[in-house]
């Protein structure tokens, strides 16, 4: 997040009797929840980036396509040479 803003929450209780345990529990729960949210958001964005890179390859990288096409060309040449040999053998056997 580039435009991250701090959220400030004020937890208060009325009175001055010193019974602030509830406010402290709420404040701690809010702090823990925001920490979990931040951690979860980081993991979610990293997981999404990994998934997009590994699983959702909608476009084949250029180098990979070139390698595949080179392999197809080599296979085609070998098949043509094999066909010439087969034709030659058929001509000799007849």
Secondary structure, 3 states (H helix, E strand, C coil): CCCCCCCCCCCCCCCCCCCCHHHHHHHHHHHHHHHHHHHHHHHHHHHHHHHHHHCCCCCCCHHHHHHHHHHHHHHHHHHHHHHHHHHHHHHHHC
